[in-house]
Amino acid sequence: MAGGPLPALNDIDGERVPSGIGPVVDAHVHVFPDPIFKAVWGWFQEYGWPIRYQLSSEDLIQFLLAHGISHVVALQYAHKPGIARDLNDYMAGLCRHFPGKVTGMATVFPGEPDAGAILKEAFAMGLGGVKLHTHVQCFDMQSDAVDQVCAVCEQEGKPLVVHAGQEPKSPAYHCDPYLLCSADKTERLLKRYPDLKVCVPHLGMGEFDAYRQMIETYNTLWLDTTMAITDYFPMDGGICLEKMRTDRIMYGTDFPNIPYAWDRELKKVMEHDLAPDVLSGILGKNAMAFFKIA
C-alpha cells in the first residue's frame, strides 16, 4: 500500500460454504451506515484496493448467511468523537434484524467525553464487545484513553477486538501505526488487564512471530486470520497455521472490504493440514467461545 493501491483479483466466487465442515463464523465483518460505507470505499479505492462487494450492511449480512456462513461478527469504528452512540444504535438495530445470527460489536472513540458511559449503554443494548482500530482512530496502545476502554470491558466481561498489528499501513493514515502499536504494547496491556479477552486481527500482521509466541503464553489473547493468509499482501514467507496455537485462531475475512472472492480466506484455511477438530475450531468454535455465541 505504500506504493499506491493494490490490484483487484479475478478469482471466482464460491457458491456456498462446503458441507461437512461444521458451523462457520466470520469473526471479522464490517458494517456501517451507507454514507460512511461510501466514504470508506472511496478511501480504499484511492489508497488501498478496489472493494469487490459494495453492499449495504443488511445486504452484506444476508449475502454471507445465504452463502452458508452460520454467524456474523459485525464490527465498526468511530473515526471521530461524537458519533459512537449513533453507530451503536445502528449496530443494535442490525442485530435485531437478524436475531441469533449477528453479534454486534460496539464502538467508541478512545478519549472522547463519556467514553465509559457510551460503552455501558452499548452493552445494555446487547452489543457483545468493542472494536478499536489504532490506524484509523490514531490512539496509542499505552494511552489512558485505551486504559479506560479496557477497564470497562474487563469490568463488564466483554471482549476487545483491536487492530493492534502494525500492518497493513498506509501513508494516507493521519498517524504512523508503527509509533502507536506493537506486540510489546499489546503484551503490556494483557498484563495490566489479566481478565480481559483480546483479539488482534490479521494474525498481528507485521509481527507474526511475536503474536504467534504471545498466544502460547496468554490464554486471554486470540488472533483472527483476516486477509493474512490469502496470498494477497506481499510478504516474506508463509503462515503455517498448523504450527500455531490453533485454539486461539479465528476465521475472519474483512468482508465486504476485500478485493477478491468472499470465500478466498475460507479456501486458504482449508488448504492447511489441519485435523477436523482443529479446522472446526478455527472456522467456528473458537469464535463462539470468544464472543460467547450460543
ChimeraX attribute file (.defattr): number of C-alpha atoms within 10 A of each C-alpha:
attribute: neighborCount
match mode: 1-to-1
recipient: residues
	/A:1	16
	/A:2	12
	/A:3	9
	/A:4	14
	/A:5	15
	/A:6	18
	/A:7	13
	/A:8	15
	/A:9	14
	/A:10	10
	/A:11	12
	/A:12	11
	/A:13	11
	/A:14	14
	/A:15	11
	/A:16	14
	/A:17	20
	/A:18	13
	/A:19	8
	/A:20	8
	/A:21	14
	/A:22	17
	/A:23	18
	/A:24	24
	/A:25	27
	/A:26	26
	/A:27	30
	/A:28	24
	/A:29	22
	/A:30	21
	/A:31	28
	/A:32	20
	/A:33	15
	/A:34	13
	/A:35	9
	/A:36	12
	/A:37	18
	/A:38	15
	/A:39	11
	/A:40	14
	/A:41	20
	/A:42	15
	/A:43	14
	/A:44	18
	/A:45	16
	/A:46	13
	/A:47	19
	/A:48	24
	/A:49	22
	/A:50	22
	/A:51	19
	/A:52	18
	/A:53	17
	/A:54	17
	/A:55	18
	/A:56	17
	/A:57	20
	/A:58	15
	/A:59	11
	/A:60	18
	/A:61	26
	/A:62	15
	/A:63	16
	/A:64	21
	/A:65	18
	/A:66	13
	/A:67	16
	/A:68	16
	/A:69	20
	/A:70	18
	/A:71	23
	/A:72	25
	/A:73	24
	/A:74	27
	/A:75	23
	/A:76	24
	/A:77	23
	/A:78	23
	/A:79	18
	/A:80	14
	/A:81	15
	/A:82	15
	/A:83	14
	/A:84	23
	/A:85	20
	/A:86	13
	/A:87	21
	/A:88	26
	/A:89	15
	/A:90	16
	/A:91	29
	/A:92	22
	/A:93	13
	/A:94	20
	/A:95	22
	/A:96	13
	/A:97	12
	/A:98	16
	/A:99	9
	/A:100	13
	/A:101	20
	/A:102	25
	/A:103	25
	/A:104	31
	/A:105	28
	/A:106	33
	/A:107	28
	/A:108	29
	/A:109	25
	/A:110	27
	/A:111	17
	/A:112	14
	/A:113	11
	/A:114	12
	/A:115	21
	/A:116	20
	/A:117	12
	/A:118	19
	/A:119	24
	/A:120	17
	/A:121	15
	/A:122	26
	/A:123	21
	/A:124	10
	/A:125	16
	/A:126	17
	/A:127	24
	/A:128	25
	/A:129	24
	/A:130	25
	/A:131	22
	/A:132	27
	/A:133	22
	/A:134	21
	/A:135	24
	/A:136	17
	/A:137	19
	/A:138	21
	/A:139	22
	/A:140	20
	/A:141	22
	/A:142	14
	/A:143	12
	/A:144	13
	/A:145	17
	/A:146	17
	/A:147	17
	/A:148	14
	/A:149	20
	/A:150	25
	/A:151	16
	/A:152	17
	/A:153	25
	/A:154	16
	/A:155	11
	/A:156	14
	/A:157	14
	/A:158	22
	/A:159	23
	/A:160	25
	/A:161	22
	/A:162	17
	/A:163	22
	/A:164	27
	/A:165	27
	/A:166	21
	/A:167	17
	/A:168	17
	/A:169	19
	/A:170	18
	/A:171	13
	/A:172	14
	/A:173	13
	/A:174	11
	/A:175	17
	/A:176	16
	/A:177	25
	/A:178	16
	/A:179	12
	/A:180	19
	/A:181	22
	/A:182	20
	/A:183	21
	/A:184	13
	/A:185	15
	/A:186	21
	/A:187	16
	/A:188	12
	/A:189	18
	/A:190	20
	/A:191	13
	/A:192	13
	/A:193	18
	/A:194	13
	/A:195	18
	/A:196	24
	/A:197	23
	/A:198	26
	/A:199	25
	/A:200	23
	/A:201	28
	/A:202	27
	/A:203	27
	/A:204	27
	/A:205	23
	/A:206	19
	/A:207	14
	/A:208	16
	/A:209	14
	/A:210	16
	/A:211	25
	/A:212	20
	/A:213	12
	/A:214	20
	/A:215	19
	/A:216	13
	/A:217	11
	/A:218	16
	/A:219	16
	/A:220	19
	/A:221	23
	/A:222	27
	/A:223	24
	/A:224	25
	/A:225	27
	/A:226	24
	/A:227	22
	/A:228	23
	/A:229	21
	/A:230	19
	/A:231	13
	/A:232	14
	/A:233	12
	/A:234	7
	/A:235	10
	/A:236	6
	/A:237	6
	/A:238	10
	/A:239	17
	/A:240	11
	/A:241	17
	/A:242	13
	/A:243	10
	/A:244	16
	/A:245	17
	/A:246	19
	/A:247	19
	/A:248	23
	/A:249	29
	/A:250	30
	/A:251	28
	/A:252	28
	/A:253	26
	/A:254	21
	/A:255	28
	/A:256	25
	/A:257	23
	/A:258	21
	/A:259	21
	/A:260	24
	/A:261	19
	/A:262	25
	/A:263	21
	/A:264	19
	/A:265	22
	/A:266	22
	/A:267	15
	/A:268	12
	/A:269	20
	/A:270	13
	/A:271	9
	/A:272	13
	/A:273	13
	/A:274	16
	/A:275	10
	/A:276	12
	/A:277	13
	/A:278	18
	/A:279	24
	/A:280	20
	/A:281	24
	/A:282	24
	/A:283	26
	/A:284	26
	/A:285	23
	/A:286	25
	/A:287	27
	/A:288	19
	/A:289	13
	/A:290	20
	/A:291	19
	/A:292	13
	/A:293	18
	/A:294	6
